Structures are given as C-alpha cells and as structure tokens.
Amino acid sequence: PARRPELEDGPAEEQFERVKQAIERIRAIRADYRVPPKTRLKAAIISRSTEGSDAFAGERETIMRLGQLEGLALAKQPNGAGAHAVLGDGTEVFVALEGAIDLGQECRRLSTERERLDQLLKGLTAKLSNENFVARAPADVVAKEREKEREWRFQRDVLDDKLKSLGCS
C-alpha cells in the first residue's frame, strides 16, 4: 500500500503512545510483583499535560481492560501501598497492591534480595579497592567488574524504591 500523508494524525499518534506506555507500565508492575493475571487492581494516572489527561480520559476503558483494572482514577493523588512508574513526559502511574499480594511476604522477599545484593557489592567493592587486583588484572576485566558494580548498585536502588513504595520498613 502507498503511504497517504493526508490520513496521518500526529497528535493522535502521540496520545496513543502515552496510553500504550501507561498500559505497559501497569503490566510491568503486575509482572514485577507477581500479581495473578485475573486479579483486578486499582490504579491512578496523574498526567502532567492536558493532552495527556484527555488521552487517558478518552481511553479509560481500554486502559482498564488491557491493564486488568477494576478502577482507574485520573488526576487523583493515590494513597496506600503500591508501585509507581513515571512515563517520559512526567506522567505518574500508580498501581495499588494492597490486598492483591501478601505485602509482608513481598517485603521479606525484596529485603532478602537487597541483602544478597549488598553482600555481593561488598565483596566486589573490596575486590576493586585491592590495588593488586586493579594493577595486575587486564583492563577489560577491571572494566567488566566496574560495570557489574554499577549494575548491582542500580538494582539495589530499584529494590529500595520498591521497598519504600510498599511501605516496608
């Protein structure tokens, strides 16, 4: 088929992209916290632009259906335990997890994972602080170890954010 520029609608495509990203974030949160597929959740989307607000309002039913939601609040600040995500334009997506997962068990699981990462980081930091290792190891090996350290620190920060959003102490 030939491309027909007169049928293209840039603003509509941008709005659809916002809606698509919100649904992707909701699904990612469901997967991260192992929420069963049939469990209906509540969510909130706080848009930073009127175009975004209009897009989310216009596609509310689509977001609810594809995100397996029982409720979707728009422009309302969420409360309670849940997970947050931020889209590229600053729009916030919040998914309430209270009642959908065992918060105590999830806090223990995330805390255990964080402790494991702390131990790994402690050993790797000691290795990278050892002047003998850094001086004798090939440069590419040292670079890989430093990259591994950056990745693990990032993972730990993500876990810290998850623990905070769930209200874990």
N, CA and C of each residue as an Amber inpcrd file, in Angstrom:
protein
   507
   0.8370000  -1.1980000   0.0000000   0.0000000   0.0000000   0.0000000
   0.8770000   1.2550000   0.0000000   0.3670000   2.2620000  -0.6050000
   1.0750000   3.5360000  -0.6620000   0.7440000   4.3730000   0.5680000
   1.7260000   5.0860000   1.0410000   1.5480000   5.9530000   2.2050000
   0.7010000   7.1560000   1.8100000  -0.2650000   7.5060000   2.6660000
  -1.1530000   8.6370000   2.3880000  -1.0330000   9.6520000   3.5270000
  -0.1940000  10.6530000   3.3440000   0.0590000  11.6410000   4.4010000
  -1.1990000  12.3500000   4.9020000  -2.1930000  12.4870000   4.0560000
  -3.4100000  13.1850000   4.4950000  -4.1740000  12.4100000   5.5710000
  -3.8780000  11.1190000   5.7170000  -4.5500000  10.3090000   6.7320000
  -3.7670000  10.2460000   8.0490000  -2.5650000  10.7870000   8.0660000
  -1.7450000  10.7580000   9.2740000  -2.2270000  11.8150000  10.2590000
  -2.1790000  11.4690000  11.5270000  -2.6250000  12.3740000  12.5900000
  -1.5850000  12.3290000  13.7110000  -0.6270000  13.2440000  13.6540000
   0.4740000  13.2800000  14.6240000   0.0180000  13.3630000  16.0750000
  -0.8710000  14.3040000  16.4130000  -1.3270000  14.3940000  17.8060000
  -2.0150000  13.1160000  18.2940000  -2.8050000  12.4760000  17.4320000
  -3.4830000  11.2360000  17.8330000  -2.4560000  10.1350000  18.0820000
  -1.4130000  10.0970000  17.2700000  -0.3650000   9.1020000  17.4710000
   0.3600000   9.3340000  18.7900000   0.6150000  10.6030000  19.1440000
   1.2600000  10.9280000  20.4190000   0.3740000  10.5080000  21.5940000
  -0.9200000  10.7790000  21.4850000  -1.8380000  10.3910000  22.5490000
  -1.8740000   8.8780000  22.6970000  -1.9280000   8.1690000  21.5750000
  -1.9410000   6.7090000  21.6330000  -0.6580000   6.1860000  22.2790000
   0.4570000   6.8090000  21.9700000   1.7350000   6.3840000  22.5530000
   1.7180000   6.5450000  24.0730000   1.1400000   7.6340000  24.5690000
   1.0210000   7.8430000  26.0230000   0.1820000   6.7340000  26.6570000
  -0.9510000   6.4420000  26.0490000  -1.8360000   5.3960000  26.5710000
  -1.1240000   4.0520000  26.5590000  -0.4500000   3.7550000  25.4720000
   0.2860000   2.4940000  25.3420000   1.3600000   2.3700000  26.4300000
   2.0880000   3.4500000  26.6770000   3.1250000   3.4270000  27.7080000
   2.5220000   3.1990000  29.0940000   1.3920000   3.8280000  29.3750000
   0.7400000   3.6350000  30.6780000   0.3370000   2.1680000  30.8640000
  -0.2360000   1.5710000  29.8350000  -0.6330000   0.1610000  29.9080000
   0.5970000  -0.7270000  30.0960000   1.6640000  -0.4200000  29.3760000
   2.8990000  -1.2030000  29.5190000   3.4360000  -1.1220000  30.9420000
   3.3900000   0.0710000  31.5400000   3.8900000   0.2270000  32.9180000
   3.0210000  -0.5390000  33.9080000   1.7060000  -0.4870000  33.7180000
   0.8060000  -1.2310000  34.6010000   1.1000000  -2.7260000  34.4970000
   1.2520000  -3.2160000  33.2950000   1.5560000  -4.6420000  33.0990000
   2.9200000  -5.0040000  33.6740000   3.8900000  -4.1120000  33.5370000
   5.2250000  -4.3790000  34.0950000   5.1660000  -4.4640000  35.6200000
   4.3850000  -3.5910000  36.2320000   4.2300000  -3.6310000  37.6930000
   3.5690000  -4.9410000  38.1000000   2.5450000  -5.3400000  37.3960000
   1.8770000  -6.6210000  37.6900000   2.8840000  -7.7640000  37.6220000
   3.7360000  -7.7520000  36.5990000   4.7240000  -8.8240000  36.4390000
   5.7970000  -8.7490000  37.5280000   6.2700000  -7.5480000  37.8400000
   7.3150000  -7.3840000  38.8560000   6.8760000  -7.9140000  40.2140000
   5.6100000  -7.6860000  40.5370000   5.1110000  -8.0900000  41.8500000
   4.3420000  -9.4060000  41.8050000   4.4060000 -10.0770000  40.6820000
   3.8060000 -11.3960000  40.5120000   2.3160000 -11.4190000  40.8670000
   1.6030000 -10.4310000  40.3770000   0.1560000 -10.3690000  40.6000000
  -0.5060000 -11.3330000  39.6190000  -1.3540000 -12.2330000  40.1050000
  -2.0290000 -13.1760000  39.1990000  -2.7930000 -12.4370000  38.0930000
  -2.8130000 -12.9940000  36.8880000  -3.4140000 -12.3150000  35.7350000
  -4.8810000 -11.9250000  35.9170000  -5.6500000 -12.7200000  36.6210000
  -7.0860000 -12.4290000  36.7560000  -7.4020000 -11.4810000  37.9050000
  -6.4060000 -11.1320000  38.7150000  -6.6380000 -10.2240000  39.8320000
  -6.8390000  -8.8110000  39.3000000  -7.9500000  -8.2120000  39.6590000
  -8.2610000  -6.8490000  39.2380000  -7.6660000  -5.8800000  40.2570000
  -6.9530000  -4.8830000  39.7640000  -6.2900000  -3.9010000  40.6200000
  -6.8910000  -2.5190000  40.4120000  -6.5400000  -1.6200000  41.3050000
  -6.9070000  -0.2140000  41.1450000  -5.6310000   0.5420000  40.7710000
  -5.7930000   1.5470000  39.9450000  -4.6520000   2.3360000  39.5080000
  -5.0350000   3.8040000  39.4240000  -4.0080000   4.6280000  39.3630000
  -4.2010000   6.0620000  39.1880000  -3.1670000   6.5590000  38.1900000
  -3.5720000   7.4910000  37.3610000  -2.6610000   8.1120000  36.4050000
  -2.7620000   9.6190000  36.6020000  -1.6170000  10.2410000  36.8970000
  -1.5650000  11.6850000  37.0740000  -0.7540000  12.2460000  35.9150000
  -1.4380000  12.8750000  34.9780000  -0.7890000  13.4160000  33.7890000
  -0.2530000  14.8100000  34.0690000   0.8210000  15.1550000  33.4090000
   1.4280000  16.4810000  33.5610000   1.0160000  17.4310000  32.4380000
   0.1520000  16.9690000  31.5580000  -0.2950000  17.8350000  30.4570000
  -1.7790000  17.6160000  30.1950000  -2.4190000  18.6210000  29.6380000
  -3.8420000  18.4830000  29.3250000  -4.0500000  17.4990000  28.1770000
  -3.0920000  17.4360000  27.2310000  -3.2010000  16.4690000  26.1400000
  -3.1820000  15.0490000  26.6950000  -2.2870000  14.8220000  27.6480000
  -2.1990000  13.5020000  28.2710000  -3.4640000  13.1620000  29.0340000
  -3.9750000  14.1340000  29.7870000  -5.2050000  13.9110000  30.5440000
  -6.3540000  13.5480000  29.6220000  -6.4570000  14.2690000  28.5130000
  -7.5110000  13.9820000  27.5420000  -7.3510000  12.5860000  26.9480000
  -6.1120000  12.2190000  26.6440000  -5.8540000  10.8940000  26.0650000
  -6.2540000   9.7940000  27.0390000  -5.8730000   9.9440000  28.3060000
  -6.1950000   8.9160000  29.2980000  -7.6980000   8.8510000  29.5630000
  -8.3440000  10.0040000  29.6030000  -9.7970000  10.0220000  29.8150000
 -10.5160000   9.3740000  28.6360000 -10.0640000   9.6630000  27.4270000
 -10.7000000   9.1060000  26.2360000 -10.5040000   7.6090000  26.0870000
  -9.4210000   7.1080000  26.6310000  -9.1170000   5.6750000  26.5070000
  -9.1950000   4.9500000  27.8570000  -9.9490000   5.5040000  28.7690000
 -10.0770000   4.9380000  30.1160000 -10.4790000   3.4540000  30.0890000
 -11.4990000   3.1240000  29.3180000 -11.9750000   1.7330000  29.2530000
 -10.9050000   0.8030000  28.6690000 -10.1740000   1.2830000  27.6780000
  -9.1040000   0.4840000  27.0720000  -8.0120000   0.2070000  28.0990000
  -7.6190000   1.2410000  28.8390000  -6.5890000   1.0740000  29.8690000
  -7.0580000   0.0870000  30.9300000  -8.3010000   0.2100000  31.3500000
  -8.8250000  -0.6870000  32.3860000  -8.8720000  -2.1340000  31.8890000
  -9.3120000  -2.3200000  30.6520000  -9.4260000  -3.6760000  30.1130000
  -8.0500000  -4.3060000  29.9190000  -7.1470000  -3.5830000  29.2720000
  -5.8300000  -4.1530000  28.9630000  -4.9040000  -4.2260000  30.1820000
  -5.1780000  -3.3970000  31.1860000  -4.3830000  -3.4390000  32.4060000
  -4.9820000  -4.3290000  33.4840000  -6.1270000  -4.9650000  33.1920000
  -6.8440000  -5.8070000  34.1730000  -7.1320000  -5.0010000  35.4440000
  -7.7700000  -3.8480000  35.2780000  -8.0610000  -2.9570000  36.3990000
  -9.5420000  -2.9690000  36.7290000  -9.8260000  -2.7860000  38.0140000
 -11.2220000  -2.6340000  38.4270000 -11.5690000  -1.1690000  38.6310000
 -10.5520000  -0.3340000  38.7370000 -10.7800000   1.0920000  38.8940000
  -9.5890000   1.8770000  38.4080000  -9.8560000   3.0410000  37.8220000
  -8.7850000   3.9050000  37.3320000  -9.1370000   5.3380000  37.6720000
  -8.3220000   5.9300000  38.5420000  -8.5030000   7.3300000  38.9040000
  -7.5820000   8.1770000  38.0360000  -8.1110000   9.2710000  37.5500000
  -7.3050000  10.1840000  36.7450000  -7.1310000  11.4950000  37.5050000
  -5.9080000  11.9870000  37.5530000  -5.5750000  13.2640000  38.2080000
  -5.8560000  13.2440000  39.7030000  -5.9080000  12.0730000  40.3140000
  -6.1440000  11.9730000  41.7450000  -4.9080000  11.3530000  42.3840000
  -4.3700000  12.0350000  43.3890000  -3.1670000  11.5420000  44.0510000
  -3.4930000  10.2330000  44.7820000  -2.7390000   9.1750000  44.4960000
  -3.0250000   7.8750000  45.1110000  -2.5330000   7.8120000  46.5530000
  -3.0970000   6.8630000  47.2950000  -2.6060000   6.6130000  48.6440000
  -2.5790000   5.1110000  48.8870000  -1.8750000   4.7030000  49.9190000
  -1.7620000   3.2860000  50.2270000  -0.5050000   2.6820000  49.6340000
  -0.3490000   1.3770000  49.8670000   0.8220000   0.6630000  49.3780000
   0.6410000   0.2980000  47.9200000   1.6580000   0.5280000  47.1580000
   1.5850000   0.2080000  45.7420000   2.8930000   0.5040000  45.0510000
   2.8510000   0.4570000  43.7500000   4.0480000   0.6730000  42.9520000
   3.8400000   1.8630000  42.0240000   4.9200000   2.6020000  41.8270000
   4.8890000   3.7900000  40.9800000   5.7390000   3.5750000  39.7420000
   5.3690000   4.2620000  38.6850000   6.1860000   4.3330000  37.4730000
   5.9920000   5.7290000  36.8990000   7.0030000   6.2210000  36.2170000
   6.9370000   7.5430000  35.6180000   7.2090000   7.4040000  34.1250000
   6.3220000   7.9980000  33.3260000   6.4980000   7.9850000  31.8760000
   7.4610000   9.0960000  31.4720000   7.8810000   9.0720000  30.2320000
   8.8470000  10.0350000  29.7300000   8.4190000  11.4900000  29.8530000
   7.1270000  11.7630000  29.7900000   6.6450000  13.1450000  29.8830000
   6.3460000  13.5740000  31.3170000   6.7050000  12.7320000  32.2950000
   6.4740000  13.0620000  33.6950000   5.1730000  12.5410000  34.2590000
   4.3550000  11.9140000  33.4390000   3.1060000  11.3330000  33.9040000
   3.4070000  10.2170000  34.8990000   2.6770000  10.2130000  36.0110000
   2.8640000   9.1860000  37.0310000   1.7860000   8.1140000  36.8980000
   2.2110000   6.8670000  37.0460000   1.2930000   5.7330000  37.0590000
   1.4670000   5.0610000  38.4130000   0.3740000   4.8610000  39.1230000
   0.4000000   4.2050000  40.4290000  -0.5540000   3.0240000  40.3940000
  -0.0740000   1.8790000  40.8610000  -0.9150000   0.6860000  40.9360000
  -0.9810000   0.2570000  42.3990000  -2.1850000   0.2200000  42.9480000
  -2.3860000  -0.2000000  44.3300000  -2.2180000  -1.7140000  44.4210000
  -1.4020000  -2.1550000  45.3650000  -1.1320000  -3.5880000  45.5060000
  -1.6750000  -4.1720000  46.8000000  -2.1480000  -3.3130000  47.6790000
  -2.6740000  -3.7890000  48.9510000  -3.8790000  -4.6970000  48.7100000
  -3.8450000  -5.8730000  49.2610000  -4.9170000  -6.8440000  49.0780000
  -4.6990000  -7.7500000  47.8760000  -3.8670000  -7.3260000  46.9340000
  -3.6010000  -8.1430000  45.7450000  -2.4310000  -9.0900000  45.9670000
  -1.5090000  -8.6650000  46.8200000  -0.3600000  -9.5040000  47.1360000
  -0.1900000  -9.5130000  48.6440000   0.5560000 -10.4680000  49.1510000
   0.8880000 -10.5140000  50.5670000   2.0390000  -9.5390000  50.7770000
   1.7220000  -8.3470000  51.3000000   2.7310000  -7.3020000  51.4350000
   3.8800000  -7.7260000  52.3510000   3.5730000  -8.4280000  53.4170000
   4.6280000  -8.8860000  54.3280000   5.5900000  -9.8290000  53.6300000
   5.0330000 -10.7710000  52.8950000   5.8750000 -11.7350000  52.1700000
   6.6920000 -11.0230000  51.0950000   6.0820000 -10.0860000  50.3800000
   6.8010000  -9.3570000  49.3360000   7.9070000  -8.4980000  49.9400000
   7.6370000  -7.8800000  51.0980000   8.6700000  -7.0920000  51.7770000
   9.8390000  -7.9940000  52.1830000   9.5340000  -9.1840000  52.6980000
  10.6110000 -10.1170000  53.0780000  11.4140000 -10.5500000  51.8630000
  10.7250000 -10.8510000  50.7660000  11.4140000 -11.2920000  49.5500000
  12.3340000 -10.2000000  49.0120000  11.8130000  -8.9800000  48.9490000
  12.6180000  -7.8710000  48.4450000  13.7740000  -7.5380000  49.3880000
  13.5320000  -7.6170000  50.6900000  14.5970000  -7.3540000  51.6680000
  15.7060000  -8.3880000  51.5570000  15.3260000  -9.6460000  51.3840000
  16.3120000 -10.7160000  51.2230000  17.1440000 -10.4850000  49.9650000
  16.4920000 -10.1070000  48.8830000  17.2050000  -9.8300000  47.6350000
  18.1470000  -8.6400000  47.8060000  17.6980000  -7.6270000  48.5330000
  18.5530000  -6.4640000  48.7650000  19.7680000  -6.8470000  49.5990000
  19.5650000  -7.6470000  50.6250000  20.6890000  -8.0960000  51.4570000
  21.6890000  -8.9000000  50.6290000  21.1800000  -9.7440000  49.7320000
  22.0670000 -10.5330000  48.8610000  22.8940000  -9.6110000  47.9730000
  22.2510000  -8.5950000  47.4060000  22.9730000  -7.6330000  46.5800000
  24.0020000  -6.8540000  47.3930000  23.6600000  -6.5040000  48.6260000
  24.6200000  -5.8130000  49.4950000  25.8690000  -6.6600000  49.7240000
  25.6710000  -7.9500000  49.9770000  26.8180000  -8.8410000  50.1790000
  27.6740000  -8.9380000  48.9160000  27.0150000  -9.0820000  47.7660000
  27.7550000  -9.1380000  46.5020000  28.5280000  -7.8400000  46.2620000
  27.8820000  -6.7160000  46.5320000  28.5390000  -5.4280000  46.3450000
  29.7190000  -5.2460000  47.2960000  29.5570000  -5.7040000  48.5240000
  30.6370000  -5.5810000  49.5000000  31.8740000  -6.3360000  49.0070000
  31.6680000  -7.5620000  48.5220000  32.7880000  -8.3500000  48.0080000
  33.4040000  -7.7260000  46.7630000  32.5700000  -7.2370000  45.8650000
  33.0730000  -6.6380000  44.6330000  33.8000000  -5.3250000  44.9100000
  33.2770000  -4.5300000  45.8430000  33.9340000  -3.2760000  46.2100000
  35.3060000  -3.5580000  46.8160000  35.3960000  -4.5920000  47.6680000
  36.6890000  -4.9720000  48.2570000  37.6530000  -5.3960000  47.1530000
  37.1570000  -6.1470000  46.2000000  37.9950000  -6.6130000  45.0840000
  38.5220000  -5.4310000  44.2740000  37.6320000  -4.4700000  43.9740000
  38.0300000  -3.3110000  43.1730000  38.8900000  -2.3160000  43.9610000
  38.8490000  -2.3630000  45.2980000  39.6910000  -1.4940000  46.1150000
  41.0850000  -2.0850000  46.2980000  41.2190000  -3.3580000  45.9850000
  42.5210000  -4.0290000  46.1100000  43.4240000  -3.5510000  44.9690000
  44.4550000  -2.8090000  45.3270000  45.3550000  -2.2590000  44.3120000
  46.0550000  -3.3480000  43.5180000  46.3340000  -4.4870000  44.1620000
  46.9900000  -5.5830000  43.4500000  46.1010000  -6.1100000  42.3250000
  44.8080000  -6.2800000  42.6190000  43.8900000  -6.7660000  41.5830000
  43.8160000  -5.7840000  40.4180000  43.6150000  -4.5050000  40.7410000
  43.4540000  -3.4900000  39.7050000  44.7340000  -3.3570000  38.8680000
  45.8860000  -3.4580000  39.5120000  47.1540000  -3.3040000  38.7940000
  47.4800000  -4.5240000  37.9310000  47.1630000  -5.7190000  38.3990000
  47.5660000  -6.9410000  37.7060000  46.5350000  -7.4710000  36.7050000
  45.2670000  -7.1930000  36.9490000  44.2180000  -7.7240000  36.0630000
  44.2020000  -6.9480000  34.7480000  43.8420000  -7.6300000  33.6710000
  43.7130000  -6.9240000  32.3890000  42.6450000  -5.8140000  32.4980000
  42.8590000  -4.7600000  31.7330000  41.9690000  -3.5960000  31.8020000
  40.5210000  -3.9610000  31.4920000  40.2900000  -4.8900000  30.5370000
  38.9170000  -5.2560000  30.1960000  38.2360000  -6.0010000  31.3430000
  38.9890000  -6.7730000  32.1060000  38.4240000  -7.4880000  33.2630000
  38.0250000  -6.4820000  34.3380000  38.8880000  -5.5080000  34.5970000
  38.5830000  -4.4770000  35.5940000  37.3570000  -3.6720000  35.1450000
  37.2970000  -3.3490000  33.8590000  36.1500000  -2.5940000  33.3340000
  34.8560000  -3.3880000  33.4920000  34.8890000  -4.6920000  33.2310000
  33.6940000  -5.5310000  33.3920000  33.2500000  -5.5690000  34.8490000
  34.2320000  -5.6420000  35.7580000  33.8960000  -5.6680000  37.1900000
  33.2760000  -4.3360000  37.6220000  33.7870000  -3.2400000  37.1080000
  33.2220000  -1.9190000  37.4430000  31.8020000  -1.7710000  36.8720000
  31.5810000  -2.3040000  35.6860000  30.2440000  -2.2800000  35.0890000
  29.2800000  -3.1320000  35.9130000  29.7600000  -4.2800000  36.3560000
  28.9430000  -5.1530000  37.2030000  28.5650000  -4.4240000  38.4970000
  29.5280000  -3.6940000  39.0550000  29.2580000  -2.9400000  40.2800000
  28.1840000  -1.8830000  40.0330000  28.2790000  -1.1600000  38.9010000
  27.2560000  -0.1550000  38.5730000  25.8660000  -0.7960000  38.4310000
  25.8010000  -1.9250000  37.7530000  24.5200000  -2.6170000  37.5630000
  23.9280000  -3.0550000  38.8960000  24.7610000  -3.6090000  39.7550000
  24.2630000  -4.0650000  41.0550000  23.8020000  -2.8980000  41.9150000
  24.4970000  -1.7770000  41.8540000  24.0640000  -0.5960000  42.6120000
  22.7150000  -0.0990000  42.0830000  22.5520000  -0.1090000  40.7760000
  21.2740000   0.2870000  40.1810000  20.1600000  -0.6550000  40.6430000
  20.4280000  -1.9670000  40.6130000  19.4240000  -2.9420000  41.0620000
  19.0580000  -2.7140000  42.5230000  20.0670000  -2.3970000  43.3430000
  19.7940000  -2.1390000  44.7670000  18.9250000  -0.9020000  44.9240000
  19.1950000   0.1370000  44.1350000  18.3730000   1.3510000  44.1980000
  16.9310000   1.0640000  43.7950000  16.7480000   0.2290000  42.7780000
  15.4000000  -0.1640000  42.3490000  14.6920000  -0.9100000  43.4810000
  15.4030000  -1.8180000  44.1340000  14.8140000  -2.5580000  45.2590000
  14.4510000  -1.6100000  46.3930000  15.3100000  -0.6250000  46.6690000
  15.0000000   0.3690000  47.7080000  13.7070000   1.1130000  47.3860000
  13.5390000   1.4920000  46.1070000  12.3210000   2.1810000  45.7010000
  11.0910000   1.2820000  45.8730000  11.2260000   0.0190000  45.5250000
  10.1070000  -0.9180000  45.6740000   9.7530000  -1.0820000  47.1480000
  10.7660000  -1.2510000  47.9940000  10.5150000  -1.4060000  49.4210000
   9.8150000  -0.1670000  49.9860000  10.2430000   0.9980000  49.5500000
   9.6290000   2.2500000  50.0230000   8.1810000   2.3560000  49.5590000
   7.9190000   2.0310000  48.2780000   6.5570000   2.1920000  47.7590000
   5.5780000   1.2050000  48.3950000   6.0890000   0.0590000  48.8670000
   5.2230000  -0.9090000  49.5320000   5.0560000  -0.6160000  51.0170000
   5.8000000   0.3630000  51.5250000   5.7030000   0.7180000  52.9400000
   6.4740000  -0.2300000  53.8310000   7.4600000  -0.9170000  53.2780000
   8.2920000  -1.8210000  54.0730000   9.2550000  -0.9750000  54.9120000
   9.5340000  -1.4360000  56.1240000  10.4540000  -0.6780000  56.9620000
  11.8610000  -1.1600000  56.8350000
